């Protein structure tokens, strides 16, 4: 009886230990994949290589040309202020749209505010934005608008973000919409961290076109596509390589 009691206590202890290990693993897994601070890797020199196709031509499918592309996006500089963190990014994938695969990567600015909203400012307004960011006395009011918004963290399925007028629409158009989320592995992406992570699919639909991209917090944009509904102008690229900068 004494031996039986000892074995029971031993078995119970082992079982409790396994339960604690499983719970700890699940908890840390969720934290790793959902940290709102890790929208993009905050390390200068980080770059992403995308591969895919760009299609262009007339409305007749017989006139469409398809060109394979390899595209590099790089985080060139990180600007930190008490109220925002800004990233100078070269080669945002949207620059391939309407390019006939001849686009040259340009710098743009991504601004992440304290409430985890991310705005993109393109090349025409870049110089002015950088000047204002470099002025510590500038309160940055008006530097970005709701039209520049493309991400709002934390992401979750069904979330919608855009300007107030578009938010009031009942057709879901002219707003970014988190269409789905799933766990995915990026073992086929050179340099990507091992293991699975949450990936969110975001869509933006308008009358003439639609844009969709997959986003993995901490890794960044893992695929991007653009489709025009009339004259053919398609972009479809997927992440092939990831290289973390900053000597990490």
TORFI-645057 format. One record per residue: residue number from 1; x, y negated, z negated of N, C-alpha, C in turn; residue in one letter. Coordinates in nm, 3 decimals, always signed. Example, Ala and Ser with C-alpha at 12.3 -4.5 7.8 and 13.67 -1.06 7.14 Angstrom:
<nodes>
NODE rofi     nxx     nyy     nzz    caxx    cayy    cazz     cxx     cyy     czz fitor
NODE    1  +1.319  +0.569  -0.780  +1.230  +0.450  -0.780  +1.320  +0.330  -0.780     A
NODE    2  +1.285  +0.225  -0.708  +1.367  +0.106  -0.714  +1.290  -0.003  -0.787     S
</nodes>
This chain:
<nodes>
NODE rofi     nxx     nyy     nzz    caxx    cayy    cazz     cxx     cyy     czz fitor
NODE    1  +0.083  +0.120  +0.000  +0.000  +0.000  +0.000  +0.087  -0.125  +0.000     X
NODE    2  +0.197  -0.118  -0.081  +0.283  -0.235  -0.087  +0.346  -0.261  +0.051     X
NODE    3  +0.391  -0.155  +0.119  +0.450  -0.170  +0.251  +0.349  -0.223  +0.351     X
NODE    4  +0.223  -0.173  +0.338  +0.117  -0.218  +0.430  +0.089  -0.366  +0.411     X
NODE    5  +0.084  -0.411  +0.286  +0.059  -0.552  +0.259  +0.172  -0.639  +0.313     X
NODE    6  +0.294  -0.590  +0.297  +0.409  -0.667  +0.348  +0.404  -0.679  +0.500     X
NODE    7  +0.368  -0.570  +0.568  +0.360  -0.573  +0.714  +0.249  -0.666  +0.761     X
NODE    8  +0.138  -0.669  +0.687  +0.028  -0.758  +0.724  +0.073  -0.904  +0.712     X
NODE    9  +0.143  -0.936  +0.599  +0.189  -1.073  +0.582  +0.290  -1.110  +0.690     X
NODE   10  +0.376  -1.015  +0.726  +0.475  -1.040  +0.830  +0.409  -1.065  +0.964     X
NODE   11  +0.309  -0.982  +0.997  +0.239  -0.998  +1.124  +0.166  -1.132  +1.129     X
NODE   12  +0.103  -1.170  +1.016  +0.032  -1.298  +1.011  +0.128  -1.414  +1.029     X
NODE   13  +0.247  -1.404  +0.966  +0.346  -1.510  +0.980  +0.396  -1.525  +1.122     X
NODE   14  +0.419  -1.413  +1.188  +0.464  -1.416  +1.327  +0.358  -1.477  +1.417     X
NODE   15  +0.232  -1.439  +1.394  +0.121  -1.491  +1.475  +0.108  -1.642  +1.458     X
NODE   16  +0.115  -1.689  +1.332  +0.106  -1.833  +1.308  +0.222  -1.906  +1.374     X
NODE   17  +0.340  -1.846  +1.370  +0.455  -1.908  +1.434  +0.437  -1.922  +1.584     X
NODE   18  +0.381  -1.818  +1.647  +0.356  -1.824  +1.791  +0.253  -1.930  +1.825     X
NODE   19  +0.149  -1.939  +1.742  +0.045  -2.041  +1.766  +0.105  -2.180  +1.759     X
NODE   20  +0.191  -2.206  +1.659  +0.253  -2.337  +1.644  +0.343  -2.370  +1.762     X
NODE   21  +0.416  -2.270  +1.811  +0.503  -2.292  +1.927  +0.420  -2.329  +2.050     X
NODE   22  +0.309  -2.257  +2.072  +0.223  -2.284  +2.188  +0.164  -2.423  +2.178     X
NODE   23  +0.112  -2.459  +2.059  +0.052  -2.591  +2.042  +0.154  -2.700  +2.062     X
NODE   24  +0.273  -2.680  +2.010  +0.379  -2.779  +2.027  +0.415  -2.796  +2.173     X
NODE   25  +0.424  -2.684  +2.245  +0.458  -2.690  +2.387  +0.352  -2.763  +2.466     X
NODE   26  +0.224  -2.733  +2.440  +0.116  -2.800  +2.510  +0.114  -2.948  +2.481     X
NODE   27  +0.139  -2.983  +2.355  +0.139  -3.124  +2.317  +0.249  -3.200  +2.387     X
NODE   28  +0.370  -3.147  +2.385  +0.482  -3.216  +2.448  +0.465  -3.221  +2.599     X
NODE   29  +0.402  -3.118  +2.657  +0.378  -3.118  +2.801  +0.286  -3.233  +2.840     X
NODE   30  +0.179  -3.249  +2.763  +0.086  -3.357  +2.792  +0.151  -3.493  +2.777     X
NODE   31  +0.237  -3.512  +2.675  +0.302  -3.639  +2.655  +0.399  -3.669  +2.768     X
NODE   32  +0.468  -3.567  +2.815  +0.566  -3.588  +2.921  +0.500  -3.638  +3.049     X
NODE   33  +0.379  -3.589  +3.076  +0.318  -3.618  +3.205  +0.222  -3.736  +3.202     X
NODE   34  +0.195  -3.796  +3.087  +0.091  -3.898  +3.084  +0.138  -4.028  +3.019     X
NODE   35  +0.269  -4.049  +3.000  +0.315  -4.171  +2.937  +0.291  -4.290  +3.029     X
NODE   36  +0.214  -4.387  +2.980  +0.176  -4.502  +3.062  +0.296  -4.589  +3.098     X
NODE   37  +0.404  -4.584  +3.017  +0.519  -4.668  +3.044  +0.599  -4.620  +3.164     X
NODE   38  +0.577  -4.498  +3.208  +0.660  -4.438  +3.311  +0.591  -4.435  +3.447     X
NODE   39  +0.536  -4.547  +3.490  +0.474  -4.550  +3.622  +0.578  -4.515  +3.727     X
NODE   40  +0.683  -4.594  +3.733  +0.798  -4.567  +3.818  +0.920  -4.549  +3.728     X
NODE   41  +1.018  -4.469  +3.769  +1.142  -4.460  +3.692  +1.209  -4.598  +3.686     X
NODE   42  +1.233  -4.647  +3.567  +1.288  -4.782  +3.552  +1.441  -4.773  +3.554     X
NODE   43  +1.495  -4.751  +3.672  +1.640  -4.738  +3.688  +1.679  -4.791  +3.825     X
NODE   44  +1.761  -4.895  +3.826  +1.807  -4.950  +3.953  +1.886  -4.845  +4.030     X
NODE   45  +1.865  -4.845  +4.160  +1.933  -4.747  +4.245  +1.854  -4.621  +4.269     X
NODE   46  +1.742  -4.605  +4.198  +1.655  -4.489  +4.224  +1.602  -4.498  +4.367     X
NODE   47  +1.601  -4.386  +4.438  +1.542  -4.390  +4.572  +1.467  -4.261  +4.603     X
NODE   48  +1.373  -4.276  +4.695  +1.284  -4.168  +4.738  +1.299  -4.153  +4.888     X
NODE   49  +1.307  -4.031  +4.937  +1.311  -4.003  +5.080  +1.179  -3.934  +5.119     X
NODE   50  +1.111  -3.992  +5.215  +0.985  -3.936  +5.264  +1.003  -3.888  +5.408     X
NODE   51  +0.931  -3.781  +5.440  +0.931  -3.732  +5.578  +0.788  -3.709  +5.622     X
NODE   52  +0.763  -3.736  +5.749  +0.629  -3.717  +5.801  +0.618  -3.766  +5.943     X
NODE   53  +0.502  -3.820  +5.979  +0.478  -3.865  +6.116  +0.407  -4.000  +6.116     X
NODE   54  +0.428  -4.072  +6.226  +0.354  -4.194  +6.256  +0.291  -4.176  +6.393     X
NODE   55  +0.161  -4.199  +6.401  +0.090  -4.188  +6.529  +0.043  -4.327  +6.572     X
NODE   56  +0.046  -4.349  +6.703  -0.001  -4.476  +6.756  -0.054  -4.454  +6.897     X
NODE   57  -0.141  -4.544  +6.938  -0.197  -4.534  +7.072  -0.336  -4.590  +7.079     X
NODE   58  -0.408  -4.556  +7.187  -0.543  -4.604  +7.207  -0.645  -4.518  +7.136     X
NODE   59  -0.771  -4.547  +7.159  -0.878  -4.469  +7.097  -0.892  -4.331  +7.161     X
NODE   60  -0.839  -4.316  +7.284  -0.839  -4.187  +7.353  -0.724  -4.102  +7.300     X
NODE   61  -0.755  -3.982  +7.252  -0.652  -3.897  +7.193  -0.542  -3.861  +7.292     X
NODE   62  -0.572  -3.866  +7.422  -0.470  -3.834  +7.522  -0.362  -3.942  +7.530     X
NODE   63  -0.389  -4.059  +7.474  -0.293  -4.169  +7.481  -0.210  -4.181  +7.354     X
NODE   64  -0.229  -4.092  +7.261  -0.165  -4.103  +7.131  -0.024  -4.045  +7.134     X
NODE   65  +0.070  -4.120  +7.076  +0.206  -4.069  +7.060  +0.231  -4.041  +6.913     X
NODE   66  +0.307  -3.935  +6.885  +0.338  -3.897  +6.748  +0.489  -3.890  +6.732     X
NODE   67  +0.540  -3.961  +6.631  +0.684  -3.967  +6.609  +0.716  -3.922  +6.467     X
NODE   68  +0.813  -3.830  +6.455  +0.857  -3.788  +6.323  +0.942  -3.899  +6.260     X
NODE   69  +0.925  -3.919  +6.130  +0.998  -4.025  +6.062  +1.061  -3.973  +5.932     X
NODE   70  +1.174  -4.032  +5.898  +1.236  -4.017  +5.767  +1.248  -4.157  +5.710     X
NODE   71  +1.193  -4.177  +5.592  +1.179  -4.313  +5.538  +1.233  -4.318  +5.396     X
NODE   72  +1.309  -4.422  +5.365  +1.369  -4.437  +5.233  +1.307  -4.556  +5.159     X
NODE   73  +1.264  -4.531  +5.037  +1.222  -4.638  +4.946  +1.320  -4.643  +4.830     X
NODE   74  +1.368  -4.762  +4.796  +1.470  -4.776  +4.693  +1.434  -4.886  +4.594     X
NODE   75  +1.456  -4.859  +4.467  +1.440  -4.961  +4.364  +1.571  -5.036  +4.350     X
NODE   76  +1.574  -5.159  +4.398  +1.700  -5.233  +4.405  +1.730  -5.311  +4.278     X
NODE   77  +1.627  -5.359  +4.210  +1.653  -5.440  +4.091  +1.534  -5.434  +3.997     X
NODE   78  +1.564  -5.436  +3.868  +1.461  -5.440  +3.764  +1.474  -5.572  +3.691     X
NODE   79  +1.365  -5.646  +3.681  +1.362  -5.776  +3.614  +1.271  -5.764  +3.493     X
NODE   80  +1.327  -5.785  +3.376  +1.250  -5.770  +3.253  +1.222  -5.907  +3.191     X
NODE   81  +1.096  -5.927  +3.157  +1.054  -6.043  +3.081  +0.964  -5.995  +2.968     X
NODE   82  +0.943  -6.079  +2.865  +0.858  -6.034  +2.754  +0.716  -5.998  +2.798     X
NODE   83  +0.668  -6.064  +2.905  +0.530  -6.044  +2.946  +0.513  -5.946  +3.062     X
NODE   84  +0.616  -5.926  +3.144  +0.606  -5.836  +3.259  +0.740  -5.768  +3.284     X
NODE   85  +0.732  -5.657  +3.359  +0.852  -5.595  +3.417  +0.831  -5.593  +3.568     X
NODE   86  +0.930  -5.640  +3.641  +0.918  -5.647  +3.786  +1.026  -5.563  +3.852     X
NODE   87  +0.991  -5.505  +3.967  +1.083  -5.420  +4.042  +1.093  -5.473  +4.185     X
NODE   88  +1.216  -5.497  +4.229  +1.236  -5.526  +4.372  +1.253  -5.391  +4.441     X
NODE   89  +1.159  -5.360  +4.529  +1.156  -5.231  +4.597  +1.174  -5.253  +4.746     X
NODE   90  +1.264  -5.178  +4.804  +1.287  -5.186  +4.948  +1.224  -5.064  +5.015     X
NODE   91  +1.137  -5.090  +5.113  +1.082  -4.980  +5.193  +0.956  -4.917  +5.136     X
NODE   92  +0.863  -4.998  +5.086  +0.736  -4.942  +5.041  +0.671  -4.871  +5.160     X
NODE   93  +0.616  -4.749  +5.142  +0.568  -4.670  +5.257  +0.466  -4.740  +5.347     X
NODE   94  +0.389  -4.834  +5.292  +0.289  -4.903  +5.373  +0.351  -4.982  +5.488     X
NODE   95  +0.481  -5.008  +5.482  +0.548  -5.081  +5.589  +0.554  -5.000  +5.719     X
NODE   96  +0.525  -4.871  +5.710  +0.520  -4.788  +5.831  +0.390  -4.807  +5.909     X
NODE   97  +0.288  -4.863  +5.846  +0.158  -4.880  +5.912  +0.171  -4.971  +6.034     X
NODE   98  +0.112  -4.930  +6.147  +0.112  -5.008  +6.270  +0.255  -5.037  +6.319     X
NODE   99  +0.347  -4.950  +6.293  +0.486  -4.979  +6.325  +0.537  -4.907  +6.448     X
NODE  100  +0.462  -4.813  +6.503  +0.511  -4.728  +6.612  +0.640  -4.658  +6.572     X
NODE  101  +0.657  -4.636  +6.441  +0.775  -4.568  +6.385  +0.903  -4.647  +6.405     X
NODE  102  +0.891  -4.778  +6.429  +1.010  -4.861  +6.451  +1.031  -4.960  +6.336     X
NODE  103  +0.962  -4.942  +6.225  +0.969  -5.037  +6.114  +1.108  -5.038  +6.052     X
NODE  104  +1.149  -5.156  +6.007  +1.272  -5.173  +5.929  +1.232  -5.198  +5.785     X
NODE  105  +1.286  -5.123  +5.690  +1.247  -5.142  +5.549  +1.273  -5.285  +5.503     X
NODE  106  +1.174  -5.341  +5.431  +1.186  -5.476  +5.376  +1.165  -5.471  +5.226     X
NODE  107  +1.213  -5.576  +5.159  +1.192  -5.586  +5.015  +1.050  -5.632  +4.984     X
NODE  108  +0.996  -5.579  +4.877  +0.872  -5.629  +4.821  +0.886  -5.623  +4.669     X
NODE  109  +0.789  -5.677  +4.600  +0.797  -5.688  +4.455  +0.679  -5.616  +4.391     X
NODE  110  +0.709  -5.532  +4.293  +0.605  -5.469  +4.213  +0.614  -5.527  +4.072     X
NODE  111  +0.503  -5.578  +4.024  +0.498  -5.640  +3.892  +0.408  -5.556  +3.803     X
NODE  112  +0.462  -5.511  +3.689  +0.383  -5.437  +3.591  +0.361  -5.526  +3.469     X
NODE  113  +0.235  -5.553  +3.437  +0.200  -5.641  +3.326  +0.195  -5.562  +3.196     X
NODE  114  +0.180  -5.634  +3.086  +0.179  -5.570  +2.954  +0.060  -5.477  +2.937     X
NODE  115  -0.050  -5.502  +3.013  -0.167  -5.415  +3.004  -0.165  -5.305  +3.109     X
NODE  116  -0.049  -5.278  +3.165  -0.025  -5.164  +3.254  -0.097  -5.174  +3.388     X
NODE  117  -0.110  -5.297  +3.438  -0.160  -5.316  +3.573  -0.041  -5.345  +3.663     X
NODE  118  -0.041  -5.284  +3.784  +0.070  -5.301  +3.877  +0.023  -5.371  +4.003     X
NODE  119  +0.096  -5.476  +4.039  +0.063  -5.558  +4.155  +0.181  -5.554  +4.252     X
NODE  120  +0.149  -5.561  +4.382  +0.254  -5.563  +4.483  +0.250  -5.695  +4.558     X
NODE  121  +0.366  -5.759  +4.568  +0.379  -5.885  +4.642  +0.475  -5.860  +4.758     X
NODE  122  +0.427  -5.885  +4.880  +0.507  -5.853  +4.998  +0.605  -5.964  +5.034     X
NODE  123  +0.683  -5.940  +5.138  +0.796  -6.024  +5.175  +0.763  -6.173  +5.190     X
NODE  124  +0.653  -6.214  +5.255  +0.631  -6.357  +5.275  +0.632  -6.439  +5.146     X
NODE  125  +0.584  -6.381  +5.036  +0.578  -6.455  +4.909  +0.688  -6.413  +4.811     X
NODE  126  +0.781  -6.330  +4.858  +0.880  -6.272  +4.767  +0.975  -6.377  +4.708     X
NODE  127  +1.026  -6.466  +4.791  +1.124  -6.564  +4.743  +1.064  -6.653  +4.634     X
NODE  128  +0.943  -6.698  +4.655  +0.877  -6.782  +4.555  +0.854  -6.706  +4.426     X
NODE  129  +0.811  -6.579  +4.439  +0.785  -6.497  +4.320  +0.912  -6.475  +4.239     X
NODE  130  +1.024  -6.448  +4.308  +1.150  -6.424  +4.238  +1.200  -6.550  +4.168     X
NODE  131  +1.180  -6.664  +4.231  +1.219  -6.790  +4.169  +1.141  -6.814  +4.041     X
NODE  132  +1.012  -6.785  +4.045  +0.929  -6.807  +3.926  +0.965  -6.707  +3.816     X
NODE  133  +0.992  -6.583  +3.854  +1.031  -6.483  +3.754  +1.163  -6.520  +3.686     X
NODE  134  +1.249  -6.590  +3.757  +1.377  -6.628  +3.702  +1.372  -6.751  +3.613     X
NODE  135  +1.256  -6.814  +3.606  +1.238  -6.934  +3.524  +1.169  -6.895  +3.393     X
NODE  136  +1.241  -6.891  +3.282  +1.180  -6.847  +3.155  +1.070  -6.940  +3.105     X
NODE  137  +1.063  -7.062  +3.158  +0.958  -7.155  +3.115  +0.829  -7.139  +3.196     X
NODE  138  +0.835  -7.059  +3.303  +0.718  -7.038  +3.389  +0.627  -6.934  +3.326     X
NODE  139  +0.500  -6.969  +3.307  +0.405  -6.873  +3.249  +0.348  -6.776  +3.351     X
NODE  140  +0.390  -6.789  +3.477  +0.356  -6.697  +3.586  +0.208  -6.697  +3.623     X
NODE  141  +0.132  -6.792  +3.574  -0.011  -6.799  +3.608  -0.026  -6.816  +3.760     X
NODE  142  -0.108  -6.731  +3.821  -0.134  -6.739  +3.964  -0.031  -6.670  +4.050     X
NODE  143  +0.070  -6.608  +3.989  +0.173  -6.541  +4.069  +0.116  -6.421  +4.142     X
NODE  144  +0.020  -6.353  +4.082  -0.046  -6.240  +4.145  -0.197  -6.256  +4.131     X
NODE  145  -0.271  -6.187  +4.217  -0.417  -6.191  +4.214  -0.470  -6.048  +4.213     X
NODE  146  -0.599  -6.033  +4.195  -0.660  -5.900  +4.198  -0.643  -5.832  +4.332     X
NODE  147  -0.624  -5.911  +4.439  -0.603  -5.851  +4.571  -0.469  -5.779  +4.579     X
NODE  148  -0.376  -5.812  +4.490  -0.244  -5.748  +4.490  -0.240  -5.622  +4.405     X
NODE  149  -0.347  -5.594  +4.331  -0.351  -5.480  +4.240  -0.357  -5.348  +4.317     X
NODE  150  -0.272  -5.251  +4.279  -0.280  -5.119  +4.343  -0.270  -5.003  +4.244     X
NODE  151  -0.241  -5.032  +4.117  -0.238  -4.929  +4.014  -0.279  -4.989  +3.881     X
NODE  152  -0.350  -4.910  +3.802  -0.387  -4.952  +3.667  -0.378  -4.829  +3.576     X
NODE  153  -0.289  -4.834  +3.482  -0.262  -4.721  +3.396  -0.334  -4.734  +3.261     X
NODE  154  -0.362  -4.620  +3.196  -0.335  -4.483  +3.242  -0.435  -4.440  +3.348     X
NODE  155  -0.389  -4.359  +3.442  -0.476  -4.309  +3.547  -0.563  -4.196  +3.494     X
NODE  156  -0.684  -4.190  +3.545  -0.773  -4.079  +3.514  -0.877  -4.069  +3.626     X
NODE  157  -0.922  -3.947  +3.650  -1.016  -3.922  +3.758  -1.142  -4.007  +3.740     X
NODE  158  -1.184  -4.071  +3.849  -1.305  -4.153  +3.848  -1.281  -4.300  +3.820     X
NODE  159  -1.161  -4.335  +3.780  -1.133  -4.476  +3.748  -1.126  -4.559  +3.875     X
NODE  160  -1.175  -4.683  +3.867  -1.179  -4.773  +3.982  -1.122  -4.908  +3.939     X
NODE  161  -1.044  -4.970  +4.027  -0.991  -5.103  +3.994  -0.976  -5.186  +4.121     X
NODE  162  -1.016  -5.312  +4.109  -1.015  -5.406  +4.220  -1.064  -5.541  +4.167     X
NODE  163  -1.093  -5.634  +4.258  -1.146  -5.764  +4.216  -1.292  -5.748  +4.172     X
NODE  164  -1.344  -5.847  +4.101  -1.477  -5.839  +4.041  -1.586  -5.821  +4.147     X
NODE  165  -1.573  -5.889  +4.260  -1.676  -5.879  +4.365  -1.682  -5.738  +4.421     X
NODE  166  -1.566  -5.679  +4.451  -1.565  -5.543  +4.504  -1.605  -5.441  +4.400     X
NODE  167  -1.572  -5.467  +4.274  -1.609  -5.376  +4.167  -1.761  -5.362  +4.157     X
NODE  168  -1.834  -5.468  +4.195  -1.980  -5.466  +4.186  -2.047  -5.390  +4.300     X
NODE  169  -1.971  -5.354  +4.404  -2.029  -5.279  +4.515  -2.067  -5.139  +4.468     X
NODE  170  -2.173  -5.086  +4.530  -2.218  -4.952  +4.491  -2.174  -4.845  +4.592     X
NODE  171  -2.093  -4.883  +4.692  -2.050  -4.785  +4.791  -1.905  -4.740  +4.769     X
NODE  172  -1.840  -4.796  +4.667  -1.703  -4.754  +4.636  -1.597  -4.808  +4.729     X
NODE  173  -1.634  -4.894  +4.823  -1.538  -4.945  +4.920  -1.468  -5.070  +4.866     X
NODE  174  -1.351  -5.097  +4.925  -1.270  -5.213  +4.891  -1.225  -5.212  +4.745     X
NODE  175  -1.208  -5.093  +4.690  -1.154  -5.073  +4.557  -1.061  -4.953  +4.559     X
NODE  176  -0.958  -4.958  +4.477  -0.880  -4.837  +4.453  -0.959  -4.745  +4.363     X
NODE  177  -0.964  -4.618  +4.401  -1.044  -4.519  +4.329  -0.958  -4.395  +4.304     X
NODE  178  -0.953  -4.350  +4.179  -0.879  -4.228  +4.147  -0.969  -4.110  +4.180     X
NODE  179  -0.944  -4.049  +4.295  -1.034  -3.948  +4.348  -1.019  -3.814  +4.278     X
NODE  180  -0.897  -3.777  +4.239  -0.877  -3.645  +4.176  -0.746  -3.644  +4.101     X
NODE  181  -0.729  -3.542  +4.018  -0.602  -3.521  +3.948  -0.578  -3.371  +3.938     X
NODE  182  -0.452  -3.333  +3.942  -0.418  -3.192  +3.931  -0.273  -3.178  +3.885     X
NODE  183  -0.241  -3.061  +3.833  -0.103  -3.031  +3.798  -0.031  -2.980  +3.922     X
NODE  184  +0.089  -3.029  +3.942  +0.165  -2.986  +4.060  +0.313  -2.975  +4.026     X
NODE  185  +0.380  -2.884  +4.095  +0.524  -2.867  +4.081  +0.592  -2.930  +4.202     X
NODE  186  +0.711  -2.987  +4.179  +0.786  -3.048  +4.288  +0.920  -2.977  +4.308     X
NODE  187  +0.915  -2.847  +4.290  +1.036  -2.766  +4.307  +1.089  -2.772  +4.450     X
NODE  188  +1.002  -2.806  +4.546  +1.046  -2.815  +4.685  +1.100  -2.953  +4.719     X
NODE  189  +1.099  -3.044  +4.623  +1.152  -3.179  +4.645  +1.294  -3.187  +4.587     X
NODE  190  +1.390  -3.211  +4.671  +1.529  -3.217  +4.627  +1.548  -3.325  +4.521     X
NODE  191  +1.604  -3.288  +4.406  +1.635  -3.383  +4.301  +1.522  -3.413  +4.205     X
NODE  192  +1.402  -3.361  +4.232  +1.289  -3.389  +4.144  +1.304  -3.312  +4.013     X
NODE  193  +1.259  -3.370  +3.901  +1.267  -3.299  +3.772  +1.189  -3.168  +3.779     X
NODE  194  +1.236  -3.063  +3.712  +1.166  -2.934  +3.715  +1.036  -2.939  +3.636     X
NODE  195  +0.951  -2.840  +3.662  +0.826  -2.829  +3.588  +0.711  -2.899  +3.656     X
NODE  196  +0.592  -2.878  +3.601  +0.471  -2.937  +3.656  +0.443  -3.072  +3.591     X
NODE  197  +0.371  -3.156  +3.662  +0.328  -3.285  +3.607  +0.195  -3.324  +3.669     X
NODE  198  +0.126  -3.416  +3.605  -0.002  -3.463  +3.657  +0.020  -3.546  +3.783     X
NODE  199  -0.061  -3.518  +3.885  -0.057  -3.594  +4.009  -0.198  -3.646  +4.037     X
NODE  200  -0.208  -3.775  +4.065  -0.337  -3.839  +4.088  -0.347  -3.883  +4.233     X
NODE  201  -0.462  -3.859  +4.295  -0.487  -3.903  +4.431  -0.571  -4.029  +4.428     X
NODE  202  -0.518  -4.136  +4.486  -0.588  -4.266  +4.490  -0.626  -4.299  +4.632     X
NODE  203  -0.746  -4.357  +4.647  -0.796  -4.392  +4.780  -0.847  -4.535  +4.782     X
NODE  204  -0.831  -4.598  +4.898  -0.884  -4.733  +4.921  -0.948  -4.731  +5.058     X
NODE  205  -1.080  -4.746  +5.063  -1.154  -4.734  +5.188  -1.215  -4.869  +5.227     X
NODE  206  -1.201  -4.903  +5.355  -1.264  -5.022  +5.409  -1.337  -4.983  +5.537     X
NODE  207  -1.404  -5.076  +5.600  -1.471  -5.045  +5.727  -1.371  -5.005  +5.836     X
NODE  208  -1.259  -5.078  +5.852  -1.169  -5.042  +5.962  -1.068  -4.933  +5.930     X
NODE  209  -1.037  -4.907  +5.802  -0.930  -4.812  +5.775  -0.942  -4.755  +5.634     X
NODE  210  -0.857  -4.660  +5.604  -0.849  -4.606  +5.468  -0.704  -4.571  +5.436     X
NODE  211  -0.672  -4.586  +5.309  -0.537  -4.558  +5.258  -0.548  -4.460  +5.143     X
NODE  212  -0.454  -4.368  +5.136  -0.454  -4.269  +5.028  -0.309  -4.241  +4.987     X
NODE  213  -0.286  -4.230  +4.857  -0.154  -4.185  +4.814  -0.165  -4.103  +4.687     X
NODE  214  -0.071  -4.011  +4.672  -0.060  -3.931  +4.550  +0.046  -3.994  +4.462     X
NODE  215  +0.016  -3.999  +4.333  +0.106  -4.066  +4.239  +0.127  -3.980  +4.116     X
NODE  216  +0.254  -3.957  +4.083  +0.290  -3.880  +3.964  +0.362  -3.975  +3.868     X
NODE  217  +0.299  -4.012  +3.756  +0.367  -4.101  +3.660  +0.504  -4.048  +3.622     X
NODE  218  +0.602  -4.136  +3.625  +0.739  -4.097  +3.595  +0.819  -4.056  +3.715     X
NODE  219  +0.751  -4.024  +3.823  +0.817  -3.985  +3.948  +0.789  -4.085  +4.058     X
NODE  220  +0.664  -4.131  +4.067  +0.627  -4.232  +4.166  +0.533  -4.178  +4.271     X
NODE  221  +0.537  -4.239  +4.389  +0.451  -4.200  +4.501  +0.506  -4.072  +4.563     X
NODE  222  +0.422  -3.968  +4.566  +0.468  -3.839  +4.618  +0.413  -3.811  +4.759     X
NODE  223  +0.314  -3.885  +4.802  +0.270  -3.880  +4.941  +0.194  -4.008  +4.971     X
NODE  224  +0.191  -4.045  +5.099  +0.123  -4.167  +5.141  +0.063  -4.144  +5.279     X
NODE  225  -0.060  -4.192  +5.298  -0.121  -4.182  +5.431  -0.210  -4.304  +5.456     X
NODE  226  -0.213  -4.341  +5.583  -0.297  -4.453  +5.629  -0.361  -4.410  +5.760     X
NODE  227  -0.490  -4.441  +5.776  -0.562  -4.405  +5.898  -0.653  -4.519  +5.940     X
NODE  228  -0.635  -4.562  +6.064  -0.725  -4.664  +6.120  -0.838  -4.593  +6.192     X
NODE  229  -0.959  -4.647  +6.182  -1.077  -4.577  +6.233  -1.101  -4.600  +6.382     X
NODE  230  -1.035  -4.698  +6.442  -1.053  -4.725  +6.584  -0.929  -4.686  +6.662     X
NODE  231  -0.858  -4.788  +6.713  -0.730  -4.762  +6.777  -0.641  -4.681  +6.683     X
NODE  232  -0.579  -4.577  +6.738  -0.504  -4.486  +6.652  -0.383  -4.556  +6.591     X
NODE  233  -0.376  -4.553  +6.459  -0.260  -4.600  +6.383  -0.259  -4.519  +6.255     X
NODE  234  -0.179  -4.414  +6.253  -0.175  -4.323  +6.139  -0.034  -4.319  +6.081     X
NODE  235  -0.029  -4.310  +5.949  +0.095  -4.284  +5.877  +0.071  -4.169  +5.782     X
NODE  236  +0.156  -4.068  +5.786  +0.144  -3.955  +5.695  +0.284  -3.911  +5.653     X
NODE  237  +0.321  -3.941  +5.528  +0.454  -3.903  +5.481  +0.443  -3.837  +5.343     X
NODE  238  +0.538  -3.749  +5.316  +0.541  -3.675  +5.189  +0.681  -3.682  +5.131     X
NODE  239  +0.690  -3.688  +4.999  +0.819  -3.697  +4.933  +0.902  -3.571  +4.959     X
NODE  240  +1.025  -3.590  +5.005  +1.116  -3.479  +5.033  +1.236  -3.478  +4.940     X
NODE  241  +1.278  -3.598  +4.895  +1.394  -3.608  +4.805  +1.369  -3.717  +4.702     X
NODE  242  +1.424  -3.696  +4.582  +1.416  -3.795  +4.476  +1.553  -3.806  +4.411     X
NODE  243  +1.603  -3.929  +4.397  +1.735  -3.950  +4.340  +1.725  -4.059  +4.233     X
NODE  244  +1.745  -4.022  +4.109  +1.736  -4.116  +3.998  +1.863  -4.198  +3.988     X
NODE  245  +1.846  -4.330  +3.982  +1.961  -4.420  +3.978  +2.009  -4.444  +3.836     X
NODE  246  +2.094  -4.543  +3.822  +2.144  -4.580  +3.691  +2.241  -4.482  +3.632     X
NODE  247  +2.300  -4.395  +3.714  +2.394  -4.296  +3.663  +2.330  -4.187  +3.581     X
NODE  248  +2.193  -4.173  +3.596  +2.122  -4.071  +3.518  +2.110  -3.942  +3.597     X
</nodes>
